[in-house]
Amino acid sequence: MAARSVGLNHVGLCVRDVAAAVAFYRDVAGFEVRVSPFRMAGEWFDTLTWNDGAEIEVAMLALGGFTLQLVGYHAAGADPVAPGHNHPGNPHLCIDVDDVEAKHAEVAALGAHRPTVIVDIVGTGARSFYVQDPDGTPVEFLQMPAR
């Protein structure tokens, strides 16, 4: 019998500063910290990730049944890639909100995150805006139309 995939466990983001990323995803995006930052290293991890000598710091956050893993390398890391939608392999996160106007005002009031204007997504009735996390990863806040 062939194995089958049964669900998505988590998505991991490699970040420069785990504490700064935790603060952003907790305070701006509304995630709950499930596992506070801790360090790990070892031959097992080198084997798993094809990255000899790696030492990482990890935190696990959750929002609405989704788990986000934040990983910062303290040893054997690499140079950051350029952020943005137009760089293959780069992620963006999209977070559902129930009031995009209120969320936009909340993020703007924090001062440091420079949200885009709210846009109407043509033909969908959805509205959204973007900010960037501390590493430049685009984070979208999306309000879908009422059904």
DSSP file (Angstrom, degrees, kcal/mol; ACC not computed):
  #  RESIDUE AA STRUCTURE BP1 BP2  ACC     N-H-->O    O-->H-N    N-H-->O    O-->H-N    TCO  KAPPA ALPHA  PHI   PSI    X-CA   Y-CA   Z-CA
    1    1 A M              0   0    0      0, 0.0     2,-0.2     0, 0.0     0, 0.0   0.000 360.0 360.0 360.0 134.4    0.0    0.0    0.0
    2    2 A A        -     0   0    0      1,-0.1     2,-0.1     0, 0.0     0, 0.0  -0.514 360.0-114.1 -77.4 143.0    1.4    3.4   -0.9
    3    3 A A        -     0   0    0     -2,-0.2     2,-0.4     1,-0.0    -1,-0.1  -0.440  32.1-155.3 -70.4 150.0    1.8    6.0    1.8
    4    4 A R        -     0   0    0     -2,-0.1     2,-0.2     0, 0.0    -1,-0.0  -0.971  19.1-112.8-129.1 147.4   -0.4    9.1    1.5
    5    5 A S        -     0   0    0     -2,-0.4     3,-0.1     1,-0.1     0, 0.0  -0.563  28.5-175.0 -73.1 139.8   -0.1   12.6    2.8
    6    6 A V        -     0   0    0      1,-0.4     2,-0.3    -2,-0.2    -1,-0.1   0.473  54.2 -28.7-119.7  -5.0   -2.6   13.3    5.5
    7    7 A G        -     0   0    0      0, 0.0     2,-0.6     0, 0.0    -1,-0.4  -0.935  63.2 -83.9 169.3 169.7   -2.1   17.0    6.4
    8    8 A L        -     0   0    0     -2,-0.3    59,-0.1     1,-0.2     3,-0.1  -0.885  32.9-173.6 -98.2 119.6    0.1   20.0    6.6
    9    9 A N        -     0   0    0     -2,-0.6     2,-0.3     1,-0.3    58,-0.2   0.946  58.9 -36.1 -80.7 -51.6    2.0   20.0    9.9
   10   10 A H        -     0   0    0     56,-0.1     2,-0.4     2,-0.0    -1,-0.3  -0.984  43.7-127.6-163.0 164.8    3.8   23.4    9.7
   11   11 A V  E     -a   68   0A   0     56,-1.8    58,-2.9    -2,-0.3     2,-0.4  -0.991  28.2-148.7-119.0 133.5    5.5   25.9    7.4
   12   12 A G  E     -a   69   0A   0     -2,-0.4     2,-0.5    56,-0.2    58,-0.2  -0.843   8.4-163.8-106.8 139.0    8.9   27.1    8.4
   13   13 A L  E     -a   70   0A   0     56,-3.0    58,-2.7    -2,-0.4     2,-0.5  -0.980  17.2-137.4-116.9 130.5   10.4   30.5    7.8
   14   14 A C  E     -a   71   0A   0     -2,-0.5     2,-0.3    56,-0.2    58,-0.2  -0.773  33.1-178.9 -84.3 126.0   14.2   31.1    8.1
   15   15 A V        -     0   0    0     56,-3.2    58,-0.5    -2,-0.5     3,-0.2  -0.862  36.2-134.9-127.7 158.0   14.7   34.4    9.9
   16   16 A R  S    S+     0   0    0     -2,-0.3     2,-0.4     1,-0.3    -1,-0.1   0.857  99.4  25.8 -77.9 -36.2   17.7   36.5   11.0
   17   17 A D     >  -     0   0    0      1,-0.1     4,-2.3    54,-0.1    -1,-0.3  -0.923  63.4-166.9-136.1 104.8   16.4   37.3   14.5
   18   18 A V  H  > S+     0   0    0     -2,-0.4     4,-3.0     1,-0.2     5,-0.2   0.899  90.1  53.1 -61.7 -42.1   14.0   34.8   16.1
   19   19 A A  H  > S+     0   0    0      1,-0.2     4,-2.3     2,-0.2    -1,-0.2   0.917 111.0  46.3 -61.2 -43.4   13.0   37.2   18.9
   20   20 A A  H  > S+     0   0    0      2,-0.2     4,-2.2     1,-0.2    -1,-0.2   0.897 114.0  48.6 -65.4 -40.2   12.1   40.0   16.4
   21   21 A A  H  X S+     0   0    0     -4,-2.3     4,-2.8     2,-0.2     5,-0.3   0.911 110.4  50.8 -67.1 -42.1   10.2   37.6   14.2
   22   22 A V  H  X S+     0   0    0     -4,-3.0     4,-2.4     1,-0.2     5,-0.3   0.936 110.2  50.5 -59.0 -46.1    8.3   36.2   17.2
   23   23 A A  H  X S+     0   0    0     -4,-2.3     4,-2.9    -5,-0.2     5,-0.5   0.915 112.7  46.6 -59.5 -44.0    7.4   39.7   18.3
   24   24 A F  H  X>S+     0   0    0     -4,-2.2     4,-2.6     1,-0.2     5,-1.6   0.967 115.4  43.1 -62.8 -53.6    6.1   40.6   14.8
   25   25 A Y  H  <5S+     0   0    0     -4,-2.8     6,-3.0     3,-0.2    -1,-0.2   0.803 121.8  41.4 -68.3 -27.5    4.0   37.5   14.3
   26   26 A R  H  X5S+     0   0    0     -4,-2.4     4,-0.6    -5,-0.3    -2,-0.2   0.945 125.7  30.7 -78.2 -53.6    2.6   37.7   17.8
   27   27 A D  H  <5S+     0   0    0     -4,-2.9    -3,-0.2    -5,-0.3    -2,-0.2   0.812 133.0  26.4 -83.2 -32.4    2.0   41.4   18.1
   28   28 A V  T  <5S+     0   0    0     -4,-2.6    -3,-0.2    -5,-0.5    -4,-0.1   0.865 130.3  33.7 -96.6 -46.7    1.2   42.4   14.5
   29   29 A A  T  4<S-     0   0    0     -5,-1.6    -3,-0.2     2,-0.0    -4,-0.2   0.633 101.6-121.2 -91.8 -14.5   -0.2   39.2   12.9
   30   30 A G     <  +     0   0    0     -4,-0.6    -4,-0.2    -6,-0.3    -3,-0.1   0.646  53.2 154.9  88.9  14.8   -2.0   37.8   16.0
   31   31 A F        -     0   0    0     -6,-3.0     2,-0.4    -7,-0.1    -1,-0.2  -0.385  39.3-129.6 -72.7 154.7   -0.2   34.4   16.4
   32   32 A E  E     -B   62   0A   0     30,-2.9    30,-2.6    -2,-0.1     2,-0.6  -0.895  20.7-121.9-102.2 133.8    0.0   32.6   19.7
   33   33 A V  E     +B   61   0A   0     -2,-0.4    28,-0.3    28,-0.2     3,-0.2  -0.671  35.5 170.8 -76.7 117.4    3.5   31.4   20.8
   34   34 A R  E    S+     0   0A   0     26,-2.5     2,-0.4    -2,-0.6    27,-0.2   0.810  73.0  23.8 -94.8 -38.7    3.2   27.7   21.3
   35   35 A V  E    S-B   60   0A   0     25,-2.2    25,-2.0     3,-0.0    -1,-0.3  -0.967  83.6-135.5-131.1 115.0    6.8   26.8   21.8
   36   36 A S  E     -     0   0A   0     -2,-0.4    22,-0.1    23,-0.2    25,-0.0  -0.255  46.7 -71.4 -64.7 156.0    9.1   29.6   23.0
   37   37 A P  E     +     0   0A   0      0, 0.0     2,-0.3     0, 0.0    22,-0.2  -0.181  63.0 164.7 -53.9 135.3   12.5   30.0   21.3
   38   38 A F  E     -B   58   0A   0     20,-1.9    20,-3.0    -3,-0.1     2,-0.3  -0.963  31.0-115.6-145.8 160.5   15.0   27.2   22.0
   39   39 A R  E     +B   57   0A   0     -2,-0.3     2,-0.3    18,-0.2    18,-0.2  -0.707  28.7 176.5-101.1 150.8   18.3   26.1   20.5
   40   40 A M  E     +B   56   0A   0     16,-2.4    16,-2.8    -2,-0.3     2,-0.3  -0.992   7.8 152.5-149.2 151.9   19.0   22.7   18.8
   41   41 A A  E     +B   55   0A   0     -2,-0.3     2,-0.2    14,-0.2    14,-0.2  -0.958  13.6 120.5-164.2 165.3   22.0   21.2   17.0
   42   42 A G     >  -     0   0    0     12,-0.7     4,-2.2    -2,-0.3     3,-0.4  -0.719  68.9 -78.7 147.9 165.9   23.4   17.8   16.3
   43   43 A E  H  > S+     0   0    0      1,-0.2     4,-2.6    -2,-0.2     5,-0.2   0.866 123.4  59.3 -59.3 -37.9   24.4   15.2   13.8
   44   44 A W  H  > S+     0   0    0      1,-0.2     4,-2.3     2,-0.2    -1,-0.2   0.893 107.8  45.8 -58.3 -40.2   20.8   14.2   13.3
   45   45 A F  H  > S+     0   0    0     -3,-0.4     4,-2.3     2,-0.2     6,-0.3   0.895 110.4  52.8 -72.1 -39.6   19.9   17.8   12.3
   46   46 A D  H  X>S+     0   0    0     -4,-2.2     5,-1.3     1,-0.2     4,-1.1   0.924 113.0  45.6 -57.6 -44.3   22.9   18.0    9.9
   47   47 A T  H  <5S+     0   0    0     -4,-2.6     3,-0.4     1,-0.2    -2,-0.2   0.916 112.7  50.0 -65.8 -44.6   21.7   14.8    8.3
   48   48 A L  H  <5S+     0   0    0     -4,-2.3    -1,-0.2     1,-0.2    -2,-0.2   0.879 122.7  30.4 -61.3 -39.7   18.1   15.9    8.1
   49   49 A T  H  <5S-     0   0    0     -4,-2.3    -1,-0.2    -5,-0.1    -2,-0.2   0.384  98.5-123.4-107.0   2.4   18.9   19.2    6.5
   50   50 A W  T  <5S+     0   0    0     -4,-1.1     2,-0.4    -3,-0.4    -3,-0.2   0.861  76.3 120.8  57.1  37.2   22.0   18.6    4.5
   51   51 A N    > < -     0   0    0     -5,-1.3     3,-1.3    -6,-0.3    -1,-0.1  -0.759  54.6-149.5-137.3  86.4   23.7   21.4    6.5
   52   52 A D  T 3  S+     0   0    0     -2,-0.4    -9,-0.1     1,-0.2    -5,-0.0  -0.275  78.5  14.3 -61.9 136.6   26.8   20.3    8.4
   53   53 A G  T 3  S+     0   0    0      1,-0.2    -1,-0.2   -11,-0.1     2,-0.1   0.630  85.1 163.8  79.3  15.6   27.5   22.1   11.7
   54   54 A A    <   -     0   0    0     -3,-1.3   -12,-0.7   -12,-0.2     2,-0.4  -0.417  17.8-178.5 -71.2 138.6   24.1   23.8   11.9
   55   55 A E  E     -BC  41  75A   0     20,-1.6    19,-3.6   -14,-0.2    20,-1.5  -0.977  16.2-179.3-132.9 122.2   23.0   25.3   15.2
   56   56 A I  E     -BC  40  73A   0    -16,-2.8   -16,-2.4    -2,-0.4     2,-0.4  -0.799  28.5-141.7-124.5 161.9   19.5   26.8   15.1
   57   57 A E  E     -BC  39  72A   0     15,-2.7    15,-2.7    -2,-0.3     2,-0.4  -0.982  28.9-168.9-117.0 134.6   17.0   28.6   17.3
   58   58 A V  E     +BC  38  71A   0    -20,-3.0   -20,-1.9    -2,-0.4     2,-0.3  -0.957  15.2 178.3-130.3 141.9   13.4   27.6   16.8
   59   59 A A  E     - C   0  70A   0     11,-1.9    11,-2.8    -2,-0.4     2,-0.5  -0.984  16.2-148.0-135.6 149.0   10.0   28.9   17.9
   60   60 A M  E     -BC  35  69A   0    -25,-2.0   -26,-2.5    -2,-0.3   -25,-2.2  -0.975  17.2-178.8-120.3 129.1    6.6   27.5   17.0
   61   61 A L  E     -BC  33  68A   0      7,-2.9     7,-2.7    -2,-0.5     2,-0.3  -0.866   8.3-154.7-123.8 157.4    3.5   29.8   16.7
   62   62 A A  E     +BC  32  67A   0    -30,-2.6   -30,-2.9    -2,-0.3     2,-0.3  -0.979  15.4 171.5-137.7 148.0   -0.1   29.0   15.9
   63   63 A L  E >  S- C   0  66A   0      3,-2.3     3,-2.0    -2,-0.3   -32,-0.1  -0.869  73.9 -22.0-154.2 118.4   -3.1   30.8   14.4
   64   64 A G  T 3  S-     0   0    0     -2,-0.3     3,-0.1     1,-0.3   -33,-0.0   0.833 127.8 -44.1  53.9  40.7   -6.4   29.3   13.5
   65   65 A G  T 3  S+     0   0    0      1,-0.3     2,-0.4     0, 0.0    -1,-0.3   0.434 115.3 114.9  85.7  -1.0   -5.1   25.7   13.2
   66   66 A F  E <   - C   0  63A   0     -3,-2.0    -3,-2.3   -56,-0.0     2,-0.5  -0.855  53.0-150.8-104.2 137.4   -2.0   26.7   11.3
   67   67 A T  E     - C   0  62A   0     -2,-0.4   -56,-1.8   -58,-0.2     2,-0.5  -0.935   6.9-165.2-112.1 129.8    1.5   26.3   12.7
   68   68 A L  E     -aC  11  61A   0     -7,-2.7    -7,-2.9    -2,-0.5     2,-0.5  -0.957   5.5-157.1-113.1 125.3    4.4   28.6   11.8
   69   69 A Q  E     -aC  12  60A   0    -58,-2.9   -56,-3.0    -2,-0.5     2,-0.5  -0.896   3.4-158.4-102.7 128.2    7.9   27.6   12.6
   70   70 A L  E     -aC  13  59A   0    -11,-2.8   -11,-1.9    -2,-0.5     2,-0.4  -0.935  12.0-172.3-106.8 127.1   10.5   30.3   12.9
   71   71 A V  E     -aC  14  58A   0    -58,-2.7   -56,-3.2    -2,-0.5     2,-0.4  -0.979   8.3-176.0-126.4 124.8   14.1   29.2   12.5
   72   72 A G  E     - C   0  57A   0    -15,-2.7   -15,-2.7    -2,-0.4     2,-0.5  -0.983  20.4-136.8-119.5 131.4   17.2   31.3   13.0
   73   73 A Y  E     + C   0  56A   0    -58,-0.5   -17,-0.2    -2,-0.4     3,-0.1  -0.743  23.5 174.6 -89.7 126.9   20.7   29.9   12.3
   74   74 A H  E    S+     0   0A   0    -19,-3.6     2,-0.3    -2,-0.5   -18,-0.2   0.582  79.3  21.7 -99.2 -17.9   23.5   30.6   14.8
   75   75 A A  E    S+ C   0  55A   0    -20,-1.5   -20,-1.6     1,-0.0    -1,-0.3  -0.985 125.9  14.8-147.6 143.0   25.9   28.4   12.9
   76   76 A A  S    S+     0   0    0     -2,-0.3   -22,-0.1   -22,-0.2     2,-0.1   0.732  84.2 144.7  67.3  26.3   26.1   27.3    9.3
   77   77 A G        -     0   0    0     -4,-0.1     2,-0.3   -22,-0.1    -1,-0.2  -0.267  38.8-133.7 -80.9 178.2   23.5   29.7    8.1
   78   78 A A        -     0   0    0      1,-0.1    -5,-0.1    -2,-0.1     3,-0.1  -0.772  30.5 -75.9-127.4 172.1   23.6   31.4    4.7
   79   79 A D        -     0   0    0     -2,-0.3    -1,-0.1     1,-0.1     2,-0.0  -0.389  57.9 -99.9 -66.6 146.5   23.2   34.9    3.3
   80   80 A P        -     0   0    0      0, 0.0     2,-0.2     0, 0.0    -1,-0.1  -0.321  33.5-128.2 -64.6 150.2   19.6   36.2    3.2
   81   81 A V        -     0   0    0     -3,-0.1     6,-0.0     1,-0.1    -3,-0.0  -0.617  35.8 -89.1 -91.3 159.9   17.8   36.1   -0.2
   82   82 A A        -     0   0    0     -2,-0.2    -1,-0.1     1,-0.1     8,-0.1  -0.536  48.0-129.1 -68.8 129.1   16.1   39.1   -1.6
   83   83 A P        +     0   0    0      0, 0.0     2,-0.1     0, 0.0     3,-0.1  -0.311  54.4  89.0 -75.0 163.5   12.5   39.3   -0.3
   84   84 A G  S >  S-     0   0    0      7,-0.3     3,-1.3     1,-0.1     6,-0.2  -0.363  79.2 -89.0 129.7 156.9    9.5   39.7   -2.6
   85   85 A H  T 3  S+     0   0    0      1,-0.3    -1,-0.1    -2,-0.1     4,-0.1   0.771 116.3  62.2 -62.7 -28.5    6.9   37.9   -4.7
   86   86 A N  T 3  S+     0   0    0     -3,-0.1    -1,-0.3     2,-0.1    -2,-0.1   0.300  82.3  88.7 -90.0  12.0    9.1   38.0   -7.8
   87   87 A H  S X  S-     0   0    0     -3,-1.3     3,-2.2     4,-0.1    -3,-0.1  -0.923  83.8-122.9-108.7 108.8   11.9   35.8   -6.3
   88   88 A P  T 3  S+     0   0    0      0, 0.0    -2,-0.1     0, 0.0    -3,-0.0  -0.174  94.8  24.7 -52.1 136.8   11.2   32.1   -6.9
   89   89 A G  T 3  S+     0   0    0      1,-0.3    -4,-0.1    -4,-0.1     0, 0.0   0.204  91.0 122.1  93.5 -14.8   11.2   30.1   -3.7
   90   90 A N    <   -     0   0    0     -3,-2.2    -1,-0.3    -6,-0.2     2,-0.1  -0.628  51.9-142.2 -82.9 138.8   10.2   33.1   -1.5
   91   91 A P        -     0   0    0      0, 0.0     2,-0.3     0, 0.0    -7,-0.3  -0.391  12.7-163.0 -88.0 168.4    7.0   32.8    0.5
   92   92 A H        -     0   0    0     45,-0.1     2,-0.4    -2,-0.1    47,-0.2  -0.949  15.2-140.8-139.8 149.7    4.3   35.1    1.4
   93   93 A L  E     -d  139   0B   0     45,-2.0    47,-3.4    -2,-0.3     2,-0.5  -0.858   8.2-158.4-107.3 143.4    1.8   34.5    4.2
   94   94 A C  E     -d  140   0B   0     -2,-0.4     2,-0.5    45,-0.2    47,-0.2  -0.988   7.3-166.0-123.9 124.0   -1.9   35.4    4.0
   95   95 A I  E     -d  141   0B   0     45,-3.3    47,-2.7    -2,-0.5     2,-0.2  -0.934  17.6-130.9-114.8 124.5   -3.9   35.9    7.2
   96   96 A D  E     -d  142   0B   0     -2,-0.5     2,-0.3    45,-0.2    47,-0.2  -0.520  27.8-175.8 -71.1 136.4   -7.7   36.0    7.2
   97   97 A V        -     0   0    0     45,-2.7    47,-0.4    -2,-0.2     3,-0.2  -0.940  29.0-141.9-129.3 156.0   -9.1   38.9    9.2
   98   98 A D  S    S+     0   0    0     -2,-0.3     2,-0.2     1,-0.3    45,-0.1   0.610  97.5  28.6 -91.7 -12.5  -12.8   39.8    9.9
   99   99 A D     >  -     0   0    0      1,-0.1     4,-2.3    43,-0.1    -1,-0.3  -0.746  61.7-177.3-149.2  94.9  -12.3   43.5    9.5
  100  100 A V  H  > S+     0   0    0     -2,-0.2     4,-2.4    -3,-0.2     5,-0.2   0.840  85.6  54.9 -66.2 -33.4   -9.5   44.6    7.1
  101  101 A E  H  > S+     0   0    0      2,-0.2     4,-2.3     1,-0.2    -1,-0.2   0.938 110.6  44.9 -64.9 -46.1  -10.1   48.3    7.8
  102  102 A A  H  > S+     0   0    0      1,-0.2     4,-2.3     2,-0.2    -2,-0.2   0.900 113.8  49.9 -64.9 -40.7   -9.7   47.9   11.6
  103  103 A K  H  X S+     0   0    0     -4,-2.3     4,-2.7     2,-0.2     5,-0.2   0.906 109.8  51.3 -65.3 -40.4   -6.6   45.6   11.1
  104  104 A H  H  X S+     0   0    0     -4,-2.4     4,-2.8     2,-0.2    -2,-0.2   0.930 111.2  47.4 -61.0 -46.0   -5.0   48.2    8.7
  105  105 A A  H  X S+     0   0    0     -4,-2.3     4,-2.2     2,-0.2    -1,-0.2   0.900 112.0  51.1 -61.9 -41.0   -5.6   51.0   11.3
  106  106 A E  H  X S+     0   0    0     -4,-2.3     4,-0.9     2,-0.2    -2,-0.2   0.929 113.3  43.7 -61.9 -47.6   -4.1   48.8   14.0
  107  107 A V  H >X S+     0   0    0     -4,-2.7     3,-0.7     1,-0.2     4,-0.6   0.915 113.3  51.3 -66.8 -42.7   -1.0   48.0   12.0
  108  108 A A  H >< S+     0   0    0     -4,-2.8     3,-1.2     1,-0.2    -1,-0.2   0.880 104.7  57.7 -61.5 -38.1   -0.6   51.6   10.9
  109  109 A A  H 3< S+     0   0    0     -4,-2.2    -1,-0.2     1,-0.3    -2,-0.2   0.759  94.1  66.2 -65.3 -24.7   -0.8   52.8   14.5
  110  110 A L  H << S-     0   0    0     -4,-0.9     2,-0.4    -3,-0.7    -1,-0.3   0.759  94.0-153.0 -69.2 -23.3    2.2   50.5   15.4
  111  111 A G    <<  +     0   0    0     -3,-1.2     3,-0.2    -4,-0.6    -1,-0.1  -0.036  69.9  73.5  87.8 -33.0    4.2   52.9   13.2
  112  112 A A  S    S+     0   0    0     -2,-0.4    -1,-0.1    -5,-0.2    -4,-0.1   0.537  82.3  64.2 -98.2  -6.1    7.0   50.6   12.0
  113  113 A H  S    S-     0   0    0     -6,-0.4    19,-0.6    -5,-0.1    -1,-0.2   0.546  77.0-148.6-106.3  -6.9    5.4   48.3    9.5
  114  114 A R        -     0   0    0     -3,-0.2    -6,-0.1    -7,-0.2    16,-0.1   0.891  18.2-152.1  43.2  69.1    4.3   50.7    6.7
  115  115 A P        -     0   0    0      0, 0.0    16,-0.2     0, 0.0    -1,-0.1  -0.356  13.0-117.6 -67.1 149.6    1.2   48.8    5.4
  116  116 A T        -     0   0    0     14,-2.6     2,-0.1     1,-0.2     3,-0.0  -0.247  44.5 -83.3 -69.4 172.4    0.2   49.2    1.8
  117  117 A V        -     0   0    0      1,-0.1     2,-0.3    12,-0.1    13,-0.3  -0.392  53.0 -95.6 -70.1 159.5   -3.2   50.8    1.1
  118  118 A I        -     0   0    0     11,-0.1     2,-0.3    -3,-0.1    11,-0.2  -0.631  46.6-162.5 -75.9 133.4   -6.2   48.4    1.2
  119  119 A V  E     -E  128   0B   0      9,-3.0     9,-2.1    -2,-0.3     2,-0.6  -0.887  19.9-126.9-118.5 151.2   -7.1   47.2   -2.2
  120  120 A D  E     -E  127   0B   0     -2,-0.3     2,-0.8     7,-0.2     7,-0.2  -0.860  28.0-130.9 -90.8 125.0  -10.2   45.5   -3.6
  121  121 A I    >>  -     0   0    0      5,-2.8     3,-2.1    -2,-0.6     4,-0.9  -0.695  34.3-111.9 -82.4 111.2   -9.2   42.3   -5.3
  122  122 A V  T 34 S+     0   0    0     -2,-0.8    -1,-0.1     1,-0.3     4,-0.0  -0.080  90.6   1.9 -51.6 129.3  -11.0   42.5   -8.7
  123  123 A G  T 34 S+     0   0    0      1,-0.1    -1,-0.3     2,-0.0    -2,-0.0   0.459 118.3  75.6  79.6   1.8  -13.8   40.1   -9.2
  124  124 A T  T <4 S-     0   0    0     -3,-2.1    -2,-0.2     2,-0.2     3,-0.1   0.675  86.8-130.9-116.7 -24.1  -13.7   38.5   -5.8
  125  125 A G     <  +     0   0    0     -4,-0.9     2,-0.2     1,-0.3    21,-0.1   0.410  67.3 128.4  80.5  -2.4  -15.2   40.9   -3.3
  126  126 A A        -     0   0    0     -5,-0.5    -5,-2.8    18,-0.1     2,-0.4  -0.508  43.6-158.5 -84.9 155.4  -12.1   40.4   -1.1
  127  127 A R  E     +EF 120 143B   0     16,-2.2    16,-3.1    -7,-0.2     2,-0.3  -0.987  18.3 161.5-133.2 143.7  -10.0   43.2    0.3
  128  128 A S  E     -EF 119 142B   0     -9,-2.1    -9,-3.0    -2,-0.4     2,-0.3  -0.974  20.5-163.9-154.6 167.3   -6.4   43.1    1.4
  129  129 A F  E     - F   0 141B   0     12,-1.6    12,-2.7    -2,-0.3     2,-0.3  -0.960  18.4-131.9-148.5 165.1   -3.2   44.9    2.3
  130  130 A Y  E     + F   0 140B   0     -2,-0.3   -14,-2.6   -13,-0.3     2,-0.3  -0.864  19.3 173.0-120.9 152.1    0.4   43.9    2.8
  131  131 A V  E     - F   0 139B   0      8,-2.1     8,-3.0    -2,-0.3     2,-0.4  -0.847  29.7-119.3-134.9 175.9    3.2   44.6    5.3
  132  132 A Q  E     - F   0 138B   0    -19,-0.6     5,-0.1    -2,-0.3    -2,-0.0  -0.958  17.9-130.7-119.3 142.2    6.6   43.0    5.6
  133  133 A D    >   -     0   0    0      4,-2.3     3,-2.3    -2,-0.4  -112,-0.1  -0.226  48.8 -81.9 -75.0 178.1    8.0   41.0    8.5
  134  134 A P  T 3  S+     0   0    0      0, 0.0    -1,-0.1     0, 0.0  -113,-0.1   0.711 133.6  48.0 -59.0 -19.9   11.4   42.0   10.0
  135  135 A D  T 3  S-     0   0    0      2,-0.1  -114,-0.0  -118,-0.0    -2,-0.0   0.370 123.1-102.0 -99.6   3.7   13.1   40.0    7.2
  136  136 A G    <   +     0   0    0     -3,-2.3   -52,-0.1     1,-0.3     3,-0.0   0.499  68.3 152.0  91.2   3.9   11.1   41.5    4.4
  137  137 A T        -     0   0    0    -54,-0.1    -4,-2.3     1,-0.1    -1,-0.3  -0.537  50.6-116.0 -68.0 126.8    8.7   38.5    3.9
  138  138 A P  E     - F   0 132B   0      0, 0.0   -45,-2.0     0, 0.0     2,-0.5  -0.449  30.7-168.1 -67.0 133.1    5.4   39.8    2.6
  139  139 A V  E     -dF  93 131B   0     -8,-3.0    -8,-2.1   -47,-0.2     2,-0.4  -0.988   5.5-158.7-124.5 121.1    2.5   39.3    5.0
  140  140 A E  E     -dF  94 130B   0    -47,-3.4   -45,-3.3    -2,-0.5     2,-0.5  -0.798   8.6-155.0-102.3 138.6   -1.0   39.8    3.6
  141  141 A F  E     -dF  95 129B   0    -12,-2.7   -12,-1.6    -2,-0.4     2,-0.4  -0.976  23.4-171.3-110.8 122.8   -4.1   40.6    5.7
  142  142 A L  E     -dF  96 128B   0    -47,-2.7   -45,-2.7    -2,-0.5     2,-0.6  -0.944  19.9-165.3-125.7 130.3   -7.2   39.5    3.7
  143  143 A Q  E     - F   0 127B   0    -16,-3.1   -16,-2.2    -2,-0.4   -45,-0.1  -0.966  16.9-153.4-112.8 117.6  -10.9   40.0    4.4
  144  144 A M        -     0   0    0     -2,-0.6   -18,-0.1   -47,-0.4   -19,-0.1  -0.505  31.2 -92.4 -82.2 155.9  -13.1   37.7    2.3
  145  145 A P        -     0   0    0      0, 0.0    -1,-0.1     0, 0.0   -19,-0.1  -0.331  46.6 -97.4 -67.5 151.4  -16.7   38.8    1.4
  146  146 A A              0   0    0      1,-0.1    -3,-0.0   -21,-0.1     0, 0.0  -0.391 360.0 360.0 -64.7 145.5  -19.5   37.7    3.7
  147  147 A R              0   0    0     -3,-0.1    -1,-0.1    -2,-0.1     0, 0.0   0.405 360.0 360.0-105.0 360.0  -21.4   34.7    2.4
